[in-house]
Structures are given as structure tokens and as C-alpha cells.
């Protein structure tokens, strides 16, 4: 989102400074090395319906290189690996009887047709799913999936959560001849980010990696005028006319103590899902499914993601195979601090039980990535509790993925949100303040994201 906002501000004639806390730009989309392979730290794919992301890729010359693959979906239920890739397989799904299958399918179809998602915010996801799917399908399918994704936080999560996930997948199928088509750019997000950073630098954006924001405060910049002083630590202090911050909401609250008490409260009250995610580089594949959903409660993973069912092993992974093993947890869960060795042993022993053919000798490299703030939890009446994007501190804008309301967290949604909110809220406020402070003449501003 920060990269996209920087691009849009430059297009509006602004001087832009882009500050990133990490050594490299990209946040959750950044890459790392597994053996001789460079690929994403967390798993990402592009859907045919991801129009804003594809527009951005086209702008930087990469969309034409997209590779599109039809994928398959698996379920691990009752100690068995089952296919759930088409309607026929769905109708034969062994854990459910015929009535439960029909009610489950009807729930998914009904959710895909809902337009007024705000009314779903007033119902818990459990209450809504039990109502439409019935207790049988809920207990056998929905409940273990919710616990795998949300932990006990599912009890506070609204039905809008399921609507958002269902709407995206249905939209993707409408764009792809009723098939589940996923895509990637050769080289993964490492290549996308490298090219996007190059384009921004060419357009005059000042790029500051390894610049975590320690604090933001107002200072006087002339008669009746204020600016924002940003402390990046280690004596690195700079002044900007405006600041757009795209970091997680609790971190925004900690970075600016001049925000109002009400704003602070709203920022700090947003709950997030975090993730511990293992990346395995393997000699051989585990299964034919891109995603294997898990309903057996003994499995300590959210899912098994076989990225090499999409990404070509020969041209992209040096002839090897890439698997992700994520576990999503609430941001205050102690499991986010589990040691790499403990999580590695948990993952490997689980794979040995799930897949009879799996051997540890198959593992070429194993790394664990963590993120405390991944996706804001869609709690009851979530949209009414969001903090404002235009803050009480003049020139400070707090815009991040927590403001996604009509979808789930993915790259397309974040850049869509950044573009929309910049145009509808951030830019109009900037224009208003600039005219008020300079005799109706819009003054240039340095921006940091």
C-alpha cells in the first residue's frame, strides 16, 4: 500500500519520501533465500479478478509475463487426504451426509450473492453459519476451519469474515471460465518489488530503507503553520509537510502521542491476526493440491500450501518444490514467540503423520517467518469502530489494511484501498489545508509513507 500511495502522490506532483522500517521494501510481500532459490517469505498468488494489481503490474511492464495455472483444492479430514476441486467432488465429500453437503454448498452460494455486507457485521460468524449450514456442517467443517484460521478469536468474529472470503473466490471464478486460476510473475514478489522500487526512484521518490519511525510530532513551520517532525532513530530526524503512515494500527498509536485520546483508543483496540509460517524447499512434492484445508483438530497448522503446484519448479525453483506451513494466531498469542526449532519439529512430525510418503530427507531448506500484525480481525460492528484516516494532527494520515471492509487481506485489496482512500479522504483534506494556509494556492508538500 505504501508503494502504491507513493506512486499516486508523485503523479499528483508531490515530492515524496518513502520510509521503510525493514532493510528492503515490501513488508509482508518481501522475499528471502531458500537454498539457491529466492522466493516470497509468505505465500502470495494473483487471481484473474485482481484488476488493480494487474493494472499496476502492467504499468511496470510485468503483467504480460504472468503465468496462469488451474489449481486443485484438498481437504485433510478424518485422517485422509480428500480432493475438493469441483462440484462432483464436493457432492461426494465423505465427512458430510447429503443434506449437510447441500446446506454447506447453499451457504457458500448465498454468501456470494449478498450485497449488504454491513448487516453481517452484527452477527457472529458462528451464529450465521449455524443458521444456514446447520449444526452438522458447522461442527464438521466450519468450526475446525475457523479455529485453524482464527483460534478462539472466531467467537468475536463477525459473519462478514466469511462473506469476504467467499466473495473473492466467486469473483475469481467468474473471471476465469468457472475454473480456479491462480497466477504469478516469474521471479515472484522479489522481482515485482525490485521493478516497482526502480520505477518509483526513476519518478523522483526518495527511498529510505531501514528507517523505522520512532515518533511523529508537530512543530512550527512559520506563522500559523505546522509541519511534522519524524524521528527515525539514531539521530535521524527529518521534517515533512505531511505524513501518510501505513503501519499497523497499534504501532501508529505508539508513534504519535499527540493523537486524541479517542483516536488512540480506537487504534489500540483493533485486534490483529499474526502468523508463524514455515517455508520448506523440498526435493519432491507433497501433494497435487495448492491448498490443503485441515479439519482434523490434532493438526497444529492452518493449512498446507504447495506453492510449486502453481510456480514452475524447473524454471523458478531450481527443480525443487516449495511448501508453506502457516499457523495464524491472535496477535497476543504466545505461539507467535515459539522458537524456530520447536516450530520446525512440530511441522516435520505433522507432515510425517499426514503424508505416509514424506521423509525429512526430502527437506533441502527450512525457514520460519513471523509477523505479529497481518490482518485486522473483523469483529462485531467492526466498521463502526475504525479510527479516522484523517487524524486530529494536521497533515498526519493513518491509512492501513485495517480499513479493508469489503474484502479480505490480499495485495489487490491493499493497493485498491490505498488508491481509493487517497483520492477520497487524504487528498481532499490536503487540498483544503493547503488552500487555507496559502491564500488558496496549493503548495508543494514532502510526503513520507
C-alpha positions in Angstrom: 0.0 0.0 0.0 2.8 2.4 0.8 4.5 1.9 -2.5 1.2 2.4 -4.4 0.4 5.6 -2.4 3.9 6.9 -3.1 3.3 6.3 -6.8 -0.1 8.1 -6.7 1.3 11.1 -4.8 4.2 11.6 -7.3 1.5 11.5 -10.1 -0.1 14.4 -8.2 3.1 16.5 -8.4 4.3 15.9 -4.8 7.8 15.4 -3.5 7.7 12.0 -1.9 10.0 10.3 0.6 9.2 6.6 1.2 10.4 5.3 4.6 10.6 1.5 5.3 11.5 0.0 8.6 13.0 -3.1 7.1 16.2 -3.3 5.1 14.2 -3.9 2.0 10.9 -2.6 0.7 7.8 -4.7 0.5 6.6 -5.6 4.0 4.7 -8.9 4.0 5.4 -9.3 0.3 9.2 -9.3 0.7 11.3 -12.3 -0.3 14.2 -14.3 1.0 16.5 -17.2 0.0 15.8 -20.9 0.5 18.9 -22.7 -0.6 19.7 -21.3 -4.1 16.0 -20.2 -4.6 14.8 -16.7 -3.9 11.0 -16.5 -3.3 8.4 -14.9 -1.1 8.6 -15.2 2.7 4.8 -15.6 2.9 2.7 -17.1 0.2 1.0 -14.9 -2.4 -0.9 -15.5 -5.7 -2.8 -13.4 -8.1 -6.3 -14.1 -9.1 -7.7 -13.2 -12.6 -10.1 -10.8 -10.8 -7.3 -8.9 -9.1 -7.7 -5.9 -11.5 -5.9 -3.2 -9.6 -2.8 -5.4 -9.0 -2.8 -6.4 -12.6 -3.1 -2.7 -13.7 0.0 -1.9 -11.5 1.9 -4.9 -13.0 1.0 -3.7 -16.5 2.3 -0.2 -15.6 5.7 -1.5 -14.6 5.9 -3.9 -17.5 5.3 -7.2 -15.8 1.6 -8.2 -16.3 2.3 -9.6 -19.8 4.6 -12.1 -18.1 2.0 -13.5 -15.8 1.8 -17.3 -15.7 -1.8 -18.7 -15.1 -2.4 -22.2 -13.7 -5.6 -24.1 -12.9 -5.3 -25.3 -9.3 -6.8 -28.0 -7.1 -8.0 -27.9 -3.5 -7.6 -30.6 -1.0 -9.1 -31.3 2.5 -7.5 -33.3 5.3 -10.3 -34.8 7.2 -10.7 -38.0 9.3 -7.0 -38.8 8.7 -7.5 -38.8 4.9 -6.5 -36.5 2.1 -9.5 -35.7 0.0 -10.0 -33.8 -3.2 -12.4 -30.8 -3.2 -11.7 -29.3 -6.5 -15.0 -29.4 -8.3 -18.8 -29.8 -7.8 -18.8 -33.6 -8.2 -16.1 -34.0 -5.5 -18.0 -31.6 -3.3 -21.2 -33.6 -3.6 -19.3 -36.8 -2.5 -17.4 -35.2 0.4 -17.3 -38.1 2.9 -17.4 -36.3 6.2 -20.9 -34.9 5.4 -24.1 -36.6 4.6 -26.1 -35.4 1.5 -28.2 -32.9 3.4 -25.2 -31.4 5.1 -23.4 -31.1 1.8 -26.3 -29.3 0.2 -26.6 -26.9 3.1 -22.9 -26.2 3.0 -23.0 -25.5 -0.7 -26.1 -23.4 -0.3 -24.4 -21.3 2.3 -21.4 -20.6 0.1 -23.7 -19.7 -2.8 -25.9 -17.5 -0.7 -22.9 -15.7 0.8 -21.6 -15.0 -2.7 -24.9 -13.1 -3.6 -25.0 -10.9 -0.5 -24.6 -7.2 -1.3 -25.4 -5.6 2.0 -22.4 -7.0 3.9 -22.8 -4.5 6.8 -25.7 -6.4 8.3 -23.4 -9.4 8.6 -21.2 -7.3 10.9 -24.0 -7.6 13.6 -23.9 -11.4 13.7 -21.1 -13.7 14.9 -19.7 -15.9 12.2 -20.8 -19.0 14.3 -24.4 -17.9 14.6 -24.7 -17.1 10.9 -23.1 -20.3 9.7 -25.1 -22.5 12.1 -28.3 -20.8 10.8 -27.6 -21.5 7.2 -25.3 -24.6 7.1 -26.8 -26.4 10.1 -25.1 -27.8 13.2 -23.7 -30.8 11.3 -21.8 -29.0 8.6 -20.7 -26.3 11.1 -19.3 -28.8 13.6 -17.6 -31.0 11.0 -16.3 -28.3 8.6 -16.8 -24.7 9.5 -15.7 -24.9 13.2 -12.4 -26.6 12.7 -11.6 -24.3 9.7 -12.5 -21.2 11.8 -10.3 -22.4 14.7 -7.4 -23.2 12.4 -7.6 -19.7 11.0 -8.7 -17.6 14.0 -8.2 -19.7 17.1 -10.6 -18.8 19.9 -10.9 -15.3 18.3 -13.6 -16.8 16.0 -16.1 -16.3 18.8 -15.7 -12.5 18.4 -15.5 -12.5 14.6 -18.5 -11.3 12.5 -20.1 -13.1 9.6 -18.6 -10.5 7.3 -15.4 -12.5 7.5 -16.9 -15.5 5.7 -18.6 -13.2 3.2 -15.3 -11.5 2.3 -13.5 -14.8 1.6 -16.4 -16.2 -0.4 -16.9 -13.1 -2.5 -13.3 -13.0 -3.6 -13.2 -16.7 -4.8 -16.5 -16.4 -6.6 -15.4 -13.2 -8.3 -12.2 -15.1 -9.4 -14.2 -17.9 -10.9 -16.5 -15.5 -12.8 -13.3 -14.1 -14.4 -11.9 -17.5 -15.3 -14.4 -19.8 -17.1 -15.5 -21.3 -13.8 -12.0 -22.5 -13.0 -9.8 -21.7 -10.1 -7.0 -19.9 -11.9 -4.1 -18.5 -9.9 -1.1 -16.6 -11.3 2.4 -15.4 -10.5 5.1 -13.2 -12.0 8.3 -15.2 -12.8 10.7 -14.3 -10.0 7.9 -13.8 -7.5 7.5 -10.6 -5.5 11.2 -10.1 -5.3 11.1 -9.2 -9.0 7.9 -7.2 -8.6 9.3 -5.1 -5.7 12.6 -4.6 -7.4 10.9 -3.2 -10.5 8.4 -1.1 -8.6 11.2 0.4 -6.5 13.1 1.2 -9.7 10.1 2.9 -11.2 9.5 5.0 -8.1 13.1 6.1 -7.9 13.0 7.0 -11.6 10.0 9.2 -10.9 11.8 11.0 -8.1 10.7 9.2 -5.0 13.4 9.4 -2.3 13.7 5.8 -0.9 14.8 5.3 2.7 15.1 1.6 3.7 16.0 0.7 7.3 14.2 3.8 8.6 11.7 2.7 11.3 9.5 5.6 12.5 10.2 6.1 16.2 8.0 9.2 16.7 6.0 11.8 14.9 5.3 15.3 16.4 4.1 18.7 15.3 6.5 21.6 15.0 6.0 25.2 13.9 7.0 25.9 10.3 6.0 29.6 10.2 3.2 32.0 11.2 0.2 29.8 11.9 1.8 26.9 10.0 2.9 23.5 11.3 5.0 20.6 10.0 5.6 17.1 11.2 9.0 16.1 12.6 9.7 12.4 12.1 12.4 10.7 14.2 13.8 7.6 12.5 16.2 6.8 15.4 20.0 7.0 15.6 19.8 10.8 15.4 18.0 10.7 12.0 15.3 13.4 12.3 13.6 15.0 9.3 10.7 17.4 8.8 7.8 16.9 6.3 4.7 18.9 5.5 2.5 15.7 5.6 2.9 12.1 6.6 0.9 9.1 5.5 1.6 6.2 7.7 0.6 2.7 6.6 1.9 0.6 9.5 -0.3 -1.5 11.8 -2.8 0.5 13.9 -1.3 -0.2 17.4 2.1 1.0 16.1 0.5 4.2 14.8 -0.8 4.9 18.2 2.6 4.4 19.8 4.4 6.6 17.2 2.4 9.8 17.8 1.4 10.8 21.3 -0.4 14.0 20.0 -3.3 12.0 18.7 -6.5 12.4 20.6 -7.4 10.0 23.4 -10.3 8.7 21.3 -8.1 8.1 18.3 -5.5 6.3 20.5 -8.2 4.1 21.9 -9.6 3.1 18.5 -6.1 2.4 17.1 -5.1 0.2 20.1 -8.4 -1.7 20.2 -8.1 -3.1 16.7 -7.2 -6.8 17.1 -4.9 -8.5 14.5 -4.1 -12.0 13.4 -0.4 -12.8 13.4 1.2 -15.7 11.7 4.1 -18.1 12.1 4.9 -19.5 8.6 7.4 -22.1 7.6 8.9 -22.3 4.1 10.2 -25.7 3.0 12.3 -26.3 0.0 11.8 -30.0 -1.0 13.3 -32.4 -3.4 9.9 -33.9 -4.2 6.3 -32.5 -3.9 4.0 -33.4 -1.1 0.6 -33.4 -2.9 -1.2 -32.2 -6.0 -3.2 -29.5 -4.2 -2.3 -25.8 -4.0 -4.1 -25.6 -0.6 -5.0 -28.4 1.7 -7.6 -27.2 4.2 -7.5 -29.0 7.5 -10.4 -30.1 9.7 -8.7 -32.6 11.9 -8.1 -30.7 15.1 -4.9 -32.5 16.1 -3.1 -30.9 13.2 -1.3 -27.7 14.6 -1.4 -25.9 11.2 -3.9 -23.7 9.5 -3.2 -25.3 6.1 -0.6 -26.8 3.8 0.2 -24.6 0.8 2.0 -26.3 -2.0 3.3 -23.3 -4.0 5.0 -25.5 -6.6 1.6 -26.6 -7.9 1.4 -23.0 -9.3 5.1 -21.9 -9.6 7.0 -23.9 -12.2 9.6 -26.0 -10.3 12.1 -26.2 -13.2 12.3 -22.5 -14.2 11.6 -20.9 -10.9 12.7 -23.3 -8.1 15.8 -24.9 -9.5 13.9 -28.1 -10.0 12.7 -28.2 -6.4 9.4 -27.8 -4.7 8.1 -25.1 -2.3 5.7 -25.7 0.6 4.4 -23.2 3.1 3.1 -24.3 6.5 1.3 -21.4 8.2 -0.3 -21.1 11.6 -2.4 -18.0 12.2 -2.8 -16.8 15.7 -4.3 -13.7 17.5 -1.6 -11.0 18.0 -1.3 -11.7 21.7 -0.9 -15.4 21.4 2.3 -16.9 23.0 2.6 -19.2 20.0 3.9 -16.3 17.9 7.1 -16.5 20.0 7.6 -20.2 19.6 11.3 -20.9 18.7 12.2 -21.8 15.2 13.4 -25.3 16.2 10.2 -26.1 18.1 8.1 -25.0 15.2 10.3 -26.9 12.7 9.9 -30.1 14.7 6.1 -29.6 15.0 5.9 -29.1 11.3 8.0 -32.1 10.3 6.4 -34.5 12.7 3.0 -33.4 11.5 3.9 -33.9 7.8 5.1 -37.4 8.7 1.7 -38.2 10.2 -0.3 -36.6 7.4 1.6 -38.0 4.4 2.9 -41.5 4.6 5.5 -40.9 1.8 7.0 -37.8 3.4 10.6 -38.1 4.6 12.8 -35.5 6.4 15.5 -36.4 3.9 13.3 -34.7 1.3 13.9 -31.3 3.0 16.6 -29.1 1.4 16.0 -26.0 3.5 13.6 -24.9 6.2 13.0 -21.3 7.4 10.4 -19.7 9.7 8.9 -16.2 9.1 6.8 -14.4 11.6 4.5 -11.4 11.6 2.6 -10.1 14.6 0.2 -7.8 12.6 -1.0 -9.4 9.5 -4.8 -8.9 9.2 -7.2 -7.0 11.3 -9.9 -9.2 12.8 -13.4 -8.4 11.5 -15.1 -8.3 14.9 -18.8 -7.4 15.5 -19.7 -3.9 14.2 -16.1 -3.6 13.0 -16.7 -0.8 10.5 -18.2 1.5 13.3 -15.1 1.2 15.4 -12.4 2.2 12.9 -10.2 5.2 13.7 -10.3 8.1 11.2 -7.8 8.2 8.3 -7.6 12.0 8.6 -6.3 12.4 12.1 -6.6 15.2 14.6 -2.9 16.0 14.0 -2.9 18.3 10.9 -1.1 16.6 8.0 -1.0 13.2 9.6 -3.0 10.4 7.8 -3.3 6.9 9.3 -4.2 4.6 6.4 -3.5 0.8 6.5 -5.1 -2.6 5.7 -7.3 -2.4 8.8 -9.5 -0.2 6.7 -10.3 -3.0 4.3 -14.1 -3.6 4.8 -15.3 -5.2 1.6 -12.8 -7.9 1.2 -10.1 -9.9 2.9 -6.4 -9.1 3.2 -4.5 -9.6 -0.1 -2.3 -7.4 -2.3 -5.0 -6.4 -4.6 -7.2 -5.2 -1.8 -4.4 -3.2 -0.1 -3.5 -1.3 -3.3 -7.2 -0.8 -4.1 -7.8 0.7 -0.7 -4.7 2.9 -0.9 -5.8 4.4 -4.2 -9.4 4.8 -3.1 -8.8 6.4 0.3 -6.0 8.7 -1.0 -8.5 10.1 -3.6 -11.5 10.3 -1.3 -10.1 11.4 2.1 -6.3 12.1 2.2 -6.0 14.3 -0.9 -9.2 16.4 -0.4 -8.0 17.2 3.2 -4.5 18.1 2.0 -6.0 20.4 -0.7 -8.3 22.1 1.9 -5.4 22.7 4.3 -3.0 23.9 1.6 -5.5 26.4 0.3 -6.4 27.6 3.7 -2.8 28.2 4.6 -1.6 29.8 1.4 -4.2 32.1 0.0 -5.9 29.4 -2.0 -2.7 28.4 -3.7 -1.9 24.7 -3.3 1.7 24.4 -2.0 4.0 21.5 -2.7 4.5 19.1 0.1 7.0 16.5 1.1 5.3 13.2 2.0 6.5 10.2 3.8 4.7 6.9 3.8 
